[in-house]
Amino acid sequence: MEVPPGLKYSKEHEWVTAEESVATIGITDHAQDQLGEIVYIELPSVGEKISKDDPFGVVESVKAVSDIYAPISGTVAEVNEGLRESPEVINEDPYGDGWLIKIRVSDSSELDDLMDNEEYEEMVAKEKE
């Protein structure tokens, strides 16, 4: 399981990296591994507002259909359009080309509520017990 340092992680297995007022959001390596082969993804449109802890998309794999939850609030600035045609990129590169959306952050203090890589690794280890 890959858990890069420098990112923030949510309890729902999303990752966030923020540069100034724009944050990139994706699902973690652990999440894509648990889902298995991803075959479909539904993401919001540019301009949509998303709220922390609310679902903003759906990921469908050969095993399950799961909601994707917003780790922080904001307005969608960009959507990874390539995933519509090739959702398997999330399996191949969850922290790179498999990013989901970029948002304009409405409250940067929400980032403080998220976990760093060590805290996230501990949470996942406890889940596996």
C-alpha positions, 0 to 999 in steps of 0.5 A: 500500500502506497501512502505518499507523505505530503498529502492529507487523507480522509477517513473515507479513503480520499487524498487531498493536496492543496496549493494555495486555494486549489485542492486536488482530490483522488482516492487512495491506493488502499481504496482502489485496491479494495475496490478492485478493477474500476470500470466506471466513474461518475464525477461532478461538473465544473462549477458544482459546489461540494461539501465536506463529508458529502458524496460528490461522485460514484466509483464502480468496480467489478466488486462494488459501487461506492460513493466518493466523499468530499474531504473538504468543501469547495467549488469544482474547478476541473474534472479529470475528463480522461477517467470517463474513457479510462477509469482504470487509470485510478487503479494504475496511478491513484496519486498521479494521472488518476486524480479525480477533481480539482476544487477552489477551497472554500475553507482551508481550515478543513484541511487541518481535520484530515490525517497525514500519511502516518495517521492514515497508515495507522487507521488502515492497519486498524481496519485490517485487524 
